[in-house]
Amino acid sequence: MSFQRIEPGAGVGFLHTHKTHEELYIIIRGDGEFQVDGKIFAVGEGSVIRVSPDGRRALRNTGAEPMIMICVQYKAGVILDVGVVW
């Protein structure tokens, strides 16, 4: 699990996948764009995004203030569906 602060205009990571682990992203504050498998969608405070291991993912802060996010990584299939699945 990580707690991250993403400055305006900055991104987290790069387009990447995992072999066996899903990720759950929880946006606590701020606005941004999340990309999964070439699809880009807006995210903001309260957004929860679940990405399967093979989903190519990245996140960028498009807002004027820092984005605060929690990312939880866990072995696929251990947690019940809680959000968008890619």
PETAGI-V914554 format. One record per residue. N is the residue number from 1. RES is the residue in one small letter. PHI is phi in radians with two decimals (NA if undefined). PSI is psi in whole degrees, -180 to 180 (* if undefined). NEAR is the number of other C-alpha atoms within 12 Angstrom. Layout:
n=N res=RES phi=PHI psi=PSI near=NEAR
n=N res=RES phi=PHI psi=PSI near=NEAR
This chain:
n=1 res=m phi=NA psi=140 near=14
n=2 res=s phi=-2.36 psi=150 near=16
n=3 res=f phi=-2.01 psi=121 near=19
n=4 res=q phi=-2.23 psi=147 near=25
n=5 res=r phi=-2.03 psi=122 near=25
n=6 res=i phi=-2.00 psi=119 near=28
n=7 res=e phi=-1.24 psi=155 near=23
n=8 res=p phi=-0.93 psi=133 near=22
n=9 res=g phi=1.46 psi=-11 near=20
n=10 res=a phi=-1.59 psi=163 near=23
n=11 res=g phi=-2.15 psi=165 near=27
n=12 res=v phi=-1.92 psi=122 near=30
n=13 res=g phi=1.15 psi=-154 near=18
n=14 res=f phi=-2.54 psi=171 near=15
n=15 res=l phi=-1.08 psi=120 near=21
n=16 res=h phi=-2.61 psi=166 near=23
n=17 res=t phi=-2.27 psi=176 near=23
n=18 res=h phi=-2.26 psi=160 near=19
n=19 res=k phi=-1.43 psi=-45 near=16
n=20 res=t phi=-2.31 psi=-4 near=17
n=21 res=h phi=-1.96 psi=135 near=22
n=22 res=e phi=-1.49 psi=166 near=33
n=23 res=e phi=-2.27 psi=143 near=40
n=24 res=l phi=-2.05 psi=118 near=33
n=25 res=y phi=-1.82 psi=130 near=36
n=26 res=i phi=-2.14 psi=115 near=33
n=27 res=i phi=-1.53 psi=116 near=33
n=28 res=i phi=-1.55 psi=-38 near=23
n=29 res=r phi=-2.70 psi=148 near=27
n=30 res=g phi=1.75 psi=179 near=29
n=31 res=d phi=-2.28 psi=148 near=33
n=32 res=g phi=-2.89 psi=-171 near=35
n=33 res=e phi=-2.18 psi=134 near=30
n=34 res=f phi=-1.94 psi=136 near=36
n=35 res=q phi=-2.07 psi=130 near=28
n=36 res=v phi=-2.41 psi=123 near=29
n=37 res=d phi=0.88 psi=43 near=20
n=38 res=g phi=1.46 psi=-7 near=15
n=39 res=k phi=-1.68 psi=133 near=16
n=40 res=i phi=-2.02 psi=132 near=18
n=41 res=f phi=-2.46 psi=155 near=22
n=42 res=a phi=-1.32 psi=143 near=23
n=43 res=v phi=-2.31 psi=157 near=29
n=44 res=g phi=-2.83 psi=-173 near=28
n=45 res=e phi=-0.84 psi=126 near=24
n=46 res=g phi=1.64 psi=-9 near=20
n=47 res=s phi=-1.21 psi=138 near=28
n=48 res=v phi=-2.25 psi=123 near=26
n=49 res=i phi=-2.20 psi=126 near=36
n=50 res=r phi=-1.91 psi=129 near=33
n=51 res=v phi=-2.14 psi=129 near=39
n=52 res=s phi=-1.19 psi=164 near=32
n=53 res=p phi=-0.95 psi=-40 near=25
n=54 res=d phi=-1.54 psi=2 near=21
n=55 res=g phi=-1.27 psi=122 near=27
n=56 res=r phi=-1.34 psi=118 near=25
n=57 res=r phi=-2.28 psi=154 near=34
n=58 res=a phi=-2.86 psi=159 near=28
n=59 res=l phi=-2.39 psi=141 near=40
n=60 res=r phi=-2.39 psi=139 near=34
n=61 res=n phi=-1.46 psi=117 near=34
n=62 res=t phi=-1.84 psi=1 near=24
n=63 res=g phi=-1.54 psi=-180 near=23
n=64 res=a phi=-1.63 psi=-8 near=15
n=65 res=e phi=-2.17 psi=164 near=19
n=66 res=p phi=-1.04 psi=144 near=25
n=67 res=m phi=-1.68 psi=136 near=34
n=68 res=i phi=-1.96 psi=128 near=32
n=69 res=m phi=-2.47 psi=147 near=34
n=70 res=i phi=-1.97 psi=134 near=26
n=71 res=c phi=-2.12 psi=125 near=26
n=72 res=v phi=-2.01 psi=126 near=23
n=73 res=q phi=-1.95 psi=136 near=27
n=74 res=y phi=-2.69 psi=159 near=23
n=75 res=k phi=-1.10 psi=133 near=18
n=76 res=a phi=-0.95 psi=139 near=22
n=77 res=g phi=1.52 psi=0 near=18
n=78 res=v phi=-1.51 psi=-32 near=14
n=79 res=i phi=-1.89 psi=142 near=18
n=80 res=l phi=-1.15 psi=160 near=14
n=81 res=d phi=-1.00 psi=129 near=18
n=82 res=v phi=-2.30 psi=-1 near=17
n=83 res=g phi=-2.96 psi=-155 near=18
n=84 res=v phi=-1.20 psi=132 near=22
n=85 res=v phi=-1.94 psi=130 near=23
n=86 res=w phi=-2.07 psi=* near=24
